[in-house]
Amino acid sequence: MRNKRVCLSFLLSFFILSLVSADVLAVTASEHAVIINLAGRQRMLTQKMSKEMLLVAKGIEAEANRASLAKTAELFDTTLKGLQNGSDELGLPPTEHAVIRRQLGKVEGLWQSFHAVVKQVVSGGDVDIAKVAELNLPLLKNMNTAVRLYEKEAGKATGKSAGVVINLAGKQRMLTQKMSKEILLVALQHDADNNKSNVRNTASLFDRTLKGLKDGDADLELPKTDDATIRTQLDKVNELWGAFKPLVDKAGAVDSTALSTNELKKIAELNLPLLKEMNKAVKMYEQAEQ
């Protein structure tokens, strides 16, 4: 009888400790928002690094872009470690979900190969255009898979769809850099016809998602945004997009020649404010979950 009481007492204690541990490890809605934002930003950084290397290859502000590339790579590396192991500085709890940890492990392996190409450029070496084109998309794709897994986990944990909105708003940042990268690949005559097609598709997705974020898009699972501050910010993005889009359309046209050096410099100049203002919108969506 005494052994039964000891056993029951032990089981009760274990159950209570399990509940306490689960409560300690539970990720809050605001933490989920931060995770999806920063994991989503990683997608953008893959494309920004690619764009910066291609600008170096094209001889456009080469030294400035090498310096920017070093910072972009450091941010990607720091954030990846933060997603895996937690980071007080970034506000990231460690990832406990086994499936997501495995996916981040895949990203880490792809990052090692891509990082080697990046470091060569940062150190003053030539840009291996074919390697950049080959390696950036698997890194982007697998990072996007991780973001989708985080989004699903957040939906199960919170019962909210905010993760979908933060994911797609965050994806817009990546698209600004992806289309810039694709335009530069056309200019560098790397698989030009396919990259023209990619430019058209990327621009179309950016345009549709921007409209959907503001006014809703059922197919994209985007509700209409009623927050006046966010709507105003999306209008700022749309204004910048209006200035950027004609160059994008010209670069992606089937019968077009590559953009001139001056036009490419304009692409290099205009894509960053578009990225910056889109990032502000993402932060607004994230803060709405605080």
MARVO-259399 format. One record per residue (C-alpha): residue in three letters; residue number from 0; x, y, z. Coordinates in nm, 2 decimals, padded with zeros to 4 digits. Example, Ala and Ser with C-alpha at 12.3 -4.5 7.8 and 13.67 -1.06 7.14 Angstrom:
REM residues 2
<rec residu="ALA" num="0" px="01.23" py="-00.45" pz="00.78"/>
<rec residu="SER" num="1" px="01.37" py="-00.11" pz="00.71"/>
REM end
This chain:
REM residues 290
<rec residu="MET" num="0" px="00.00" py="00.00" pz="00.00"/>
<rec residu="ARG" num="1" px="00.28" py="00.23" pz="00.09"/>
<rec residu="ASN" num="2" px="00.45" py="00.16" pz="-00.24"/>
<rec residu="LYS" num="3" px="00.14" py="00.25" pz="-00.42"/>
<rec residu="ARG" num="4" px="00.11" py="00.58" pz="-00.24"/>
<rec residu="VAL" num="5" px="00.48" py="00.65" pz="-00.33"/>
<rec residu="CYS" num="6" px="00.42" py="00.56" pz="-00.69"/>
<rec residu="LEU" num="7" px="00.11" py="00.78" pz="-00.71"/>
<rec residu="SER" num="8" px="00.29" py="01.07" pz="-00.54"/>
<rec residu="PHE" num="9" px="00.58" py="01.03" pz="-00.79"/>
<rec residu="LEU" num="10" px="00.34" py="01.03" pz="-01.09"/>
<rec residu="LEU" num="11" px="00.16" py="01.33" pz="-00.96"/>
<rec residu="SER" num="12" px="00.48" py="01.52" pz="-00.91"/>
<rec residu="PHE" num="13" px="00.60" py="01.42" pz="-01.26"/>
<rec residu="PHE" num="14" px="00.27" py="01.54" pz="-01.41"/>
<rec residu="ILE" num="15" px="00.29" py="01.88" pz="-01.23"/>
<rec residu="LEU" num="16" px="00.65" py="01.92" pz="-01.34"/>
<rec residu="SER" num="17" px="00.55" py="01.84" pz="-01.70"/>
<rec residu="LEU" num="18" px="00.28" py="02.10" pz="-01.69"/>
<rec residu="VAL" num="19" px="00.52" py="02.36" pz="-01.55"/>
<rec residu="SER" num="20" px="00.78" py="02.27" pz="-01.81"/>
<rec residu="ALA" num="21" px="00.53" py="02.29" pz="-02.09"/>
<rec residu="ASP" num="22" px="00.42" py="02.63" pz="-01.96"/>
<rec residu="VAL" num="23" px="00.78" py="02.75" pz="-01.95"/>
<rec residu="LEU" num="24" px="00.85" py="02.63" pz="-02.30"/>
<rec residu="ALA" num="25" px="00.53" py="02.75" pz="-02.45"/>
<rec residu="VAL" num="26" px="00.58" py="03.01" pz="-02.72"/>
<rec residu="THR" num="27" px="00.35" py="03.31" pz="-02.70"/>
<rec residu="ALA" num="28" px="00.16" py="03.46" pz="-02.99"/>
<rec residu="SER" num="29" px="00.39" py="03.76" pz="-02.99"/>
<rec residu="GLU" num="30" px="00.70" py="03.53" pz="-03.00"/>
<rec residu="HIS" num="31" px="00.54" py="03.34" pz="-03.29"/>
<rec residu="ALA" num="32" px="00.50" py="03.67" pz="-03.48"/>
<rec residu="VAL" num="33" px="00.87" py="03.75" pz="-03.42"/>
<rec residu="ILE" num="34" px="00.98" py="03.40" pz="-03.53"/>
<rec residu="ILE" num="35" px="00.77" py="03.42" pz="-03.86"/>
<rec residu="ASN" num="36" px="00.90" py="03.77" pz="-03.93"/>
<rec residu="LEU" num="37" px="01.27" py="03.69" pz="-03.88"/>
<rec residu="ALA" num="38" px="01.25" py="03.34" pz="-04.05"/>
<rec residu="GLY" num="39" px="01.07" py="03.51" pz="-04.34"/>
<rec residu="ARG" num="40" px="01.34" py="03.78" pz="-04.35"/>
<rec residu="GLN" num="41" px="01.60" py="03.50" pz="-04.41"/>
<rec residu="ARG" num="42" px="01.43" py="03.43" pz="-04.75"/>
<rec residu="MET" num="43" px="01.49" py="03.80" pz="-04.84"/>
<rec residu="LEU" num="44" px="01.85" py="03.78" pz="-04.73"/>
<rec residu="THR" num="45" px="01.93" py="03.49" pz="-04.97"/>
<rec residu="GLN" num="46" px="01.81" py="03.70" pz="-05.25"/>
<rec residu="LYS" num="47" px="01.98" py="04.02" pz="-05.13"/>
<rec residu="MET" num="48" px="02.32" py="03.85" pz="-05.11"/>
<rec residu="SER" num="49" px="02.27" py="03.71" pz="-05.46"/>
<rec residu="LYS" num="50" px="02.18" py="04.06" pz="-05.59"/>
<rec residu="GLU" num="51" px="02.48" py="04.21" pz="-05.42"/>
<rec residu="MET" num="52" px="02.71" py="03.96" pz="-05.57"/>
<rec residu="LEU" num="53" px="02.57" py="04.02" pz="-05.92"/>
<rec residu="LEU" num="54" px="02.60" py="04.39" pz="-05.88"/>
<rec residu="VAL" num="55" px="02.97" py="04.33" pz="-05.80"/>
<rec residu="ALA" num="56" px="02.99" py="04.11" pz="-06.11"/>
<rec residu="LYS" num="57" px="02.84" py="04.39" pz="-06.32"/>
<rec residu="GLY" num="58" px="03.08" py="04.65" pz="-06.17"/>
<rec residu="ILE" num="59" px="02.81" py="04.86" pz="-06.01"/>
<rec residu="GLU" num="60" px="02.93" py="05.01" pz="-05.68"/>
<rec residu="ALA" num="61" px="03.14" py="04.70" pz="-05.64"/>
<rec residu="GLU" num="62" px="03.32" py="04.78" pz="-05.32"/>
<rec residu="ALA" num="63" px="03.01" py="04.91" pz="-05.15"/>
<rec residu="ASN" num="64" px="02.83" py="04.60" pz="-05.25"/>
<rec residu="ARG" num="65" px="03.11" py="04.38" pz="-05.11"/>
<rec residu="ALA" num="66" px="03.08" py="04.55" pz="-04.78"/>
<rec residu="SER" num="67" px="02.70" py="04.53" pz="-04.78"/>
<rec residu="LEU" num="68" px="02.73" py="04.16" pz="-04.87"/>
<rec residu="ALA" num="69" px="02.94" py="04.09" pz="-04.57"/>
<rec residu="LYS" num="70" px="02.68" py="04.25" pz="-04.34"/>
<rec residu="THR" num="71" px="02.39" py="04.06" pz="-04.51"/>
<rec residu="ALA" num="72" px="02.57" py="03.73" pz="-04.47"/>
<rec residu="GLU" num="73" px="02.65" py="03.80" pz="-04.11"/>
<rec residu="LEU" num="74" px="02.28" py="03.88" pz="-04.04"/>
<rec residu="PHE" num="75" px="02.17" py="03.56" pz="-04.21"/>
<rec residu="ASP" num="76" px="02.42" py="03.35" pz="-04.02"/>
<rec residu="THR" num="77" px="02.33" py="03.51" pz="-03.68"/>
<rec residu="THR" num="78" px="01.96" py="03.47" pz="-03.74"/>
<rec residu="LEU" num="79" px="01.98" py="03.11" pz="-03.85"/>
<rec residu="LYS" num="80" px="02.17" py="03.03" pz="-03.53"/>
<rec residu="GLY" num="81" px="01.91" py="03.23" pz="-03.33"/>
<rec residu="LEU" num="82" px="01.62" py="03.03" pz="-03.49"/>
<rec residu="GLN" num="83" px="01.80" py="02.70" pz="-03.40"/>
<rec residu="ASN" num="84" px="01.93" py="02.78" pz="-03.05"/>
<rec residu="GLY" num="85" px="01.75" py="03.09" pz="-02.94"/>
<rec residu="SER" num="86" px="01.87" py="03.45" pz="-02.92"/>
<rec residu="ASP" num="87" px="01.78" py="03.71" pz="-02.65"/>
<rec residu="GLU" num="88" px="01.92" py="03.98" pz="-02.88"/>
<rec residu="LEU" num="89" px="01.68" py="03.89" pz="-03.16"/>
<rec residu="GLY" num="90" px="01.39" py="03.79" pz="-02.93"/>
<rec residu="LEU" num="91" px="01.39" py="03.44" pz="-03.05"/>
<rec residu="PRO" num="92" px="01.32" py="03.13" pz="-02.84"/>
<rec residu="PRO" num="93" px="01.50" py="02.81" pz="-02.94"/>
<rec residu="THR" num="94" px="01.32" py="02.59" pz="-03.19"/>
<rec residu="GLU" num="95" px="01.20" py="02.28" pz="-03.01"/>
<rec residu="HIS" num="96" px="00.98" py="02.13" pz="-03.29"/>
<rec residu="ALA" num="97" px="01.17" py="01.83" pz="-03.43"/>
<rec residu="VAL" num="98" px="01.04" py="01.87" pz="-03.78"/>
<rec residu="ILE" num="99" px="01.14" py="02.24" pz="-03.80"/>
<rec residu="ARG" num="100" px="01.48" py="02.17" pz="-03.64"/>
<rec residu="ARG" num="101" px="01.54" py="01.91" pz="-03.92"/>
<rec residu="GLN" num="102" px="01.44" py="02.16" pz="-04.18"/>
<rec residu="LEU" num="103" px="01.67" py="02.42" pz="-04.03"/>
<rec residu="GLY" num="104" px="01.95" py="02.16" pz="-04.05"/>
<rec residu="LYS" num="105" px="01.89" py="02.13" pz="-04.42"/>
<rec residu="VAL" num="106" px="01.91" py="02.51" pz="-04.45"/>
<rec residu="GLU" num="107" px="02.23" py="02.51" pz="-04.25"/>
<rec residu="GLY" num="108" px="02.39" py="02.26" pz="-04.49"/>
<rec residu="LEU" num="109" px="02.29" py="02.46" pz="-04.80"/>
<rec residu="TRP" num="110" px="02.41" py="02.78" pz="-04.63"/>
<rec residu="GLN" num="111" px="02.75" py="02.64" pz="-04.59"/>
<rec residu="SER" num="112" px="02.79" py="02.58" pz="-04.96"/>
<rec residu="PHE" num="113" px="02.64" py="02.93" pz="-05.05"/>
<rec residu="HIS" num="114" px="02.84" py="03.10" pz="-04.78"/>
<rec residu="ALA" num="115" px="03.17" py="02.97" pz="-04.93"/>
<rec residu="VAL" num="116" px="03.07" py="03.16" pz="-05.26"/>
<rec residu="VAL" num="117" px="02.98" py="03.47" pz="-05.06"/>
<rec residu="LYS" num="118" px="03.31" py="03.47" pz="-04.86"/>
<rec residu="GLN" num="119" px="03.51" py="03.45" pz="-05.19"/>
<rec residu="VAL" num="120" px="03.34" py="03.77" pz="-05.31"/>
<rec residu="VAL" num="121" px="03.37" py="03.95" pz="-04.98"/>
<rec residu="SER" num="122" px="03.74" py="03.88" pz="-04.97"/>
<rec residu="GLY" num="123" px="03.78" py="04.05" pz="-05.31"/>
<rec residu="GLY" num="124" px="03.75" py="03.74" pz="-05.54"/>
<rec residu="ASP" num="125" px="03.56" py="03.71" pz="-05.87"/>
<rec residu="VAL" num="126" px="03.19" py="03.63" pz="-05.87"/>
<rec residu="ASP" num="127" px="03.10" py="03.28" pz="-05.99"/>
<rec residu="ILE" num="128" px="02.77" py="03.38" pz="-06.16"/>
<rec residu="ALA" num="129" px="02.68" py="03.03" pz="-06.24"/>
<rec residu="LYS" num="130" px="02.73" py="02.92" pz="-05.88"/>
<rec residu="VAL" num="131" px="02.52" py="03.21" pz="-05.74"/>
<rec residu="ALA" num="132" px="02.24" py="03.12" pz="-05.98"/>
<rec residu="GLU" num="133" px="02.26" py="02.75" pz="-05.90"/>
<rec residu="LEU" num="134" px="02.29" py="02.77" pz="-05.52"/>
<rec residu="ASN" num="135" px="02.06" py="03.05" pz="-05.42"/>
<rec residu="LEU" num="136" px="01.73" py="02.90" pz="-05.51"/>
<rec residu="PRO" num="137" px="01.76" py="02.57" pz="-05.31"/>
<rec residu="LEU" num="138" px="01.86" py="02.79" pz="-05.01"/>
<rec residu="LEU" num="139" px="01.56" py="03.01" pz="-05.06"/>
<rec residu="LYS" num="140" px="01.32" py="02.72" pz="-05.12"/>
<rec residu="ASN" num="141" px="01.42" py="02.53" pz="-04.80"/>
<rec residu="MET" num="142" px="01.41" py="02.85" pz="-04.59"/>
<rec residu="ASN" num="143" px="01.06" py="02.91" pz="-04.73"/>
<rec residu="THR" num="144" px="00.96" py="02.56" pz="-04.62"/>
<rec residu="ALA" num="145" px="01.08" py="02.64" pz="-04.27"/>
<rec residu="VAL" num="146" px="00.87" py="02.96" pz="-04.26"/>
<rec residu="ARG" num="147" px="00.56" py="02.76" pz="-04.37"/>
<rec residu="LEU" num="148" px="00.63" py="02.51" pz="-04.09"/>
<rec residu="TYR" num="149" px="00.66" py="02.79" pz="-03.84"/>
<rec residu="GLU" num="150" px="00.34" py="02.94" pz="-03.98"/>
<rec residu="LYS" num="151" px="00.15" py="02.61" pz="-03.93"/>
<rec residu="GLU" num="152" px="00.28" py="02.57" pz="-03.58"/>
<rec residu="ALA" num="153" px="00.17" py="02.92" pz="-03.49"/>
<rec residu="GLY" num="154" px="-00.18" py="02.85" pz="-03.63"/>
<rec residu="LYS" num="155" px="-00.21" py="02.54" pz="-03.42"/>
<rec residu="ALA" num="156" px="-00.08" py="02.70" pz="-03.11"/>
<rec residu="THR" num="157" px="-00.28" py="03.03" pz="-03.13"/>
<rec residu="GLY" num="158" px="-00.58" py="02.95" pz="-03.34"/>
<rec residu="LYS" num="159" px="-00.51" py="03.26" pz="-03.54"/>
<rec residu="SER" num="160" px="-00.43" py="03.32" pz="-03.90"/>
<rec residu="ALA" num="161" px="-00.20" py="03.62" pz="-03.84"/>
<rec residu="GLY" num="162" px="00.10" py="03.39" pz="-03.93"/>
<rec residu="VAL" num="163" px="-00.03" py="03.37" pz="-04.29"/>
<rec residu="VAL" num="164" px="-00.04" py="03.75" pz="-04.32"/>
<rec residu="ILE" num="165" px="00.30" py="03.80" pz="-04.16"/>
<rec residu="ASN" num="166" px="00.44" py="03.53" pz="-04.39"/>
<rec residu="LEU" num="167" px="00.31" py="03.68" pz="-04.71"/>
<rec residu="ALA" num="168" px="00.39" py="04.03" pz="-04.61"/>
<rec residu="GLY" num="169" px="00.74" py="03.92" pz="-04.53"/>
<rec residu="LYS" num="170" px="00.76" py="03.73" pz="-04.86"/>
<rec residu="GLN" num="171" px="00.71" py="04.06" pz="-05.04"/>
<rec residu="ARG" num="172" px="01.05" py="04.17" pz="-04.90"/>
<rec residu="MET" num="173" px="01.21" py="03.87" pz="-05.07"/>
<rec residu="LEU" num="174" px="01.03" py="03.94" pz="-05.40"/>
<rec residu="THR" num="175" px="01.19" py="04.29" pz="-05.42"/>
<rec residu="GLN" num="176" px="01.53" py="04.13" pz="-05.41"/>
<rec residu="LYS" num="177" px="01.45" py="03.83" pz="-05.62"/>
<rec residu="MET" num="178" px="01.33" py="04.04" pz="-05.91"/>
<rec residu="SER" num="179" px="01.64" py="04.26" pz="-05.88"/>
<rec residu="LYS" num="180" px="01.86" py="03.95" pz="-05.89"/>
<rec residu="GLU" num="181" px="01.67" py="03.81" pz="-06.19"/>
<rec residu="ILE" num="182" px="01.71" py="04.14" pz="-06.38"/>
<rec residu="LEU" num="183" px="02.09" py="04.13" pz="-06.31"/>
<rec residu="LEU" num="184" px="02.11" py="03.77" pz="-06.44"/>
<rec residu="VAL" num="185" px="01.94" py="03.89" pz="-06.76"/>
<rec residu="ALA" num="186" px="02.19" py="04.17" pz="-06.78"/>
<rec residu="LEU" num="187" px="02.48" py="03.93" pz="-06.73"/>
<rec residu="GLN" num="188" px="02.34" py="03.71" pz="-07.00"/>
<rec residu="HIS" num="189" px="02.29" py="03.41" pz="-06.77"/>
<rec residu="ASP" num="190" px="02.00" py="03.20" pz="-06.89"/>
<rec residu="ALA" num="191" px="01.84" py="03.53" pz="-07.01"/>
<rec residu="ASP" num="192" px="01.51" py="03.40" pz="-07.15"/>
<rec residu="ASN" num="193" px="01.42" py="03.20" pz="-06.84"/>
<rec residu="ASN" num="194" px="01.52" py="03.48" pz="-06.62"/>
<rec residu="LYS" num="195" px="01.30" py="03.72" pz="-06.81"/>
<rec residu="SER" num="196" px="01.01" py="03.49" pz="-06.75"/>
<rec residu="ASN" num="197" px="01.11" py="03.47" pz="-06.38"/>
<rec residu="VAL" num="198" px="01.11" py="03.85" pz="-06.37"/>
<rec residu="ARG" num="199" px="00.75" py="03.86" pz="-06.50"/>
<rec residu="ASN" num="200" px="00.63" py="03.60" pz="-06.26"/>
<rec residu="THR" num="201" px="00.80" py="03.75" pz="-05.96"/>
<rec residu="ALA" num="202" px="00.66" py="04.10" pz="-06.04"/>
<rec residu="SER" num="203" px="00.31" py="03.96" pz="-06.10"/>
<rec residu="LEU" num="204" px="00.32" py="03.79" pz="-05.76"/>
<rec residu="PHE" num="205" px="00.45" py="04.10" pz="-05.58"/>
<rec residu="ASP" num="206" px="00.17" py="04.31" pz="-05.74"/>
<rec residu="ARG" num="207" px="-00.11" py="04.07" pz="-05.66"/>
<rec residu="THR" num="208" px="00.01" py="04.02" pz="-05.30"/>
<rec residu="LEU" num="209" px="00.04" py="04.39" pz="-05.24"/>
<rec residu="LYS" num="210" px="-00.32" py="04.44" pz="-05.35"/>
<rec residu="GLY" num="211" px="-00.43" py="04.14" pz="-05.14"/>
<rec residu="LEU" num="212" px="-00.26" py="04.26" pz="-04.83"/>
<rec residu="LYS" num="213" px="-00.46" py="04.58" pz="-04.85"/>
<rec residu="ASP" num="214" px="-00.80" py="04.47" pz="-04.99"/>
<rec residu="GLY" num="215" px="-00.80" py="04.09" pz="-04.94"/>
<rec residu="ASP" num="216" px="-00.74" py="03.79" pz="-05.16"/>
<rec residu="ALA" num="217" px="-00.93" py="03.47" pz="-05.08"/>
<rec residu="ASP" num="218" px="-00.70" py="03.25" pz="-05.29"/>
<rec residu="LEU" num="219" px="-00.39" py="03.38" pz="-05.11"/>
<rec residu="GLU" num="220" px="-00.58" py="03.35" pz="-04.77"/>
<rec residu="LEU" num="221" px="-00.54" py="03.72" pz="-04.71"/>
<rec residu="PRO" num="222" px="-00.81" py="03.91" pz="-04.53"/>
<rec residu="LYS" num="223" px="-00.86" py="04.28" pz="-04.60"/>
<rec residu="THR" num="224" px="-00.65" py="04.51" pz="-04.38"/>
<rec residu="ASP" num="225" px="-00.86" py="04.75" pz="-04.18"/>
<rec residu="ASP" num="226" px="-00.58" py="04.90" pz="-03.98"/>
<rec residu="ALA" num="227" px="-00.55" py="05.26" pz="-04.10"/>
<rec residu="THR" num="228" px="-00.18" py="05.28" pz="-04.02"/>
<rec residu="ILE" num="229" px="-00.10" py="04.97" pz="-04.21"/>
<rec residu="ARG" num="230" px="-00.31" py="05.07" pz="-04.51"/>
<rec residu="THR" num="231" px="-00.12" py="05.40" pz="-04.52"/>
<rec residu="GLN" num="232" px="00.21" py="05.21" pz="-04.51"/>
<rec residu="LEU" num="233" px="00.10" py="04.98" pz="-04.79"/>
<rec residu="ASP" num="234" px="00.01" py="05.29" pz="-05.00"/>
<rec residu="LYS" num="235" px="00.37" py="05.41" pz="-04.95"/>
<rec residu="VAL" num="236" px="00.49" py="05.07" pz="-05.08"/>
<rec residu="ASN" num="237" px="00.26" py="05.10" pz="-05.37"/>
<rec residu="GLU" num="238" px="00.39" py="05.44" pz="-05.46"/>
<rec residu="LEU" num="239" px="00.75" py="05.31" pz="-05.46"/>
<rec residu="TRP" num="240" px="00.64" py="05.01" pz="-05.66"/>
<rec residu="GLY" num="241" px="00.49" py="05.24" pz="-05.92"/>
<rec residu="ALA" num="242" px="00.83" py="05.40" pz="-05.98"/>
<rec residu="PHE" num="243" px="01.01" py="05.06" pz="-05.98"/>
<rec residu="LYS" num="244" px="00.77" py="04.86" pz="-06.19"/>
<rec residu="PRO" num="245" px="00.83" py="05.02" pz="-06.53"/>
<rec residu="LEU" num="246" px="01.19" py="04.92" pz="-06.52"/>
<rec residu="VAL" num="247" px="01.10" py="04.57" pz="-06.41"/>
<rec residu="ASP" num="248" px="00.84" py="04.54" pz="-06.69"/>
<rec residu="LYS" num="249" px="01.10" py="04.65" pz="-06.94"/>
<rec residu="ALA" num="250" px="01.36" py="04.41" pz="-06.81"/>
<rec residu="GLY" num="251" px="01.12" py="04.12" pz="-06.83"/>
<rec residu="ALA" num="252" px="00.97" py="04.19" pz="-07.17"/>
<rec residu="VAL" num="253" px="01.00" py="03.89" pz="-07.41"/>
<rec residu="ASP" num="254" px="01.15" py="04.10" pz="-07.69"/>
<rec residu="SER" num="255" px="01.36" py="04.34" pz="-07.47"/>
<rec residu="THR" num="256" px="01.73" py="04.38" pz="-07.47"/>
<rec residu="ALA" num="257" px="01.91" py="04.39" pz="-07.13"/>
<rec residu="LEU" num="258" px="01.88" py="04.72" pz="-06.94"/>
<rec residu="SER" num="259" px="02.15" py="04.98" pz="-06.98"/>
<rec residu="THR" num="260" px="02.41" py="05.04" pz="-06.71"/>
<rec residu="ASN" num="261" px="02.22" py="05.35" pz="-06.61"/>
<rec residu="GLU" num="262" px="01.89" py="05.16" pz="-06.58"/>
<rec residu="LEU" num="263" px="02.06" py="04.89" pz="-06.38"/>
<rec residu="LYS" num="264" px="02.20" py="05.16" pz="-06.15"/>
<rec residu="LYS" num="265" px="01.84" py="05.28" pz="-06.11"/>
<rec residu="ILE" num="266" px="01.73" py="04.93" pz="-06.02"/>
<rec residu="ALA" num="267" px="02.01" py="04.92" pz="-05.76"/>
<rec residu="GLU" num="268" px="01.89" py="05.26" pz="-05.62"/>
<rec residu="LEU" num="269" px="01.52" py="05.20" pz="-05.62"/>
<rec residu="ASN" num="270" px="01.49" py="04.84" pz="-05.48"/>
<rec residu="LEU" num="271" px="01.62" py="04.94" pz="-05.14"/>
<rec residu="PRO" num="272" px="01.36" py="05.20" pz="-05.04"/>
<rec residu="LEU" num="273" px="01.09" py="04.95" pz="-05.17"/>
<rec residu="LEU" num="274" px="01.24" py="04.68" pz="-04.94"/>
<rec residu="LYS" num="275" px="01.27" py="04.92" pz="-04.65"/>
<rec residu="GLU" num="276" px="00.91" py="05.04" pz="-04.66"/>
<rec residu="MET" num="277" px="00.78" py="04.68" pz="-04.71"/>
<rec residu="ASN" num="278" px="00.98" py="04.58" pz="-04.41"/>
<rec residu="LYS" num="279" px="00.81" py="04.86" pz="-04.20"/>
<rec residu="ALA" num="280" px="00.47" py="04.71" pz="-04.30"/>
<rec residu="VAL" num="281" px="00.58" py="04.36" pz="-04.19"/>
<rec residu="LYS" num="282" px="00.69" py="04.51" pz="-03.85"/>
<rec residu="MET" num="283" px="00.34" py="04.67" pz="-03.82"/>
<rec residu="TYR" num="284" px="00.18" py="04.33" pz="-03.87"/>
<rec residu="GLU" num="285" px="00.41" py="04.17" pz="-03.62"/>
<rec residu="GLN" num="286" px="00.35" py="04.44" pz="-03.36"/>
<rec residu="ALA" num="287" px="-00.03" py="04.40" pz="-03.40"/>
<rec residu="GLU" num="288" px="00.02" py="04.06" pz="-03.24"/>
<rec residu="GLN" num="289" px="00.21" py="04.20" pz="-02.93"/>
REM end
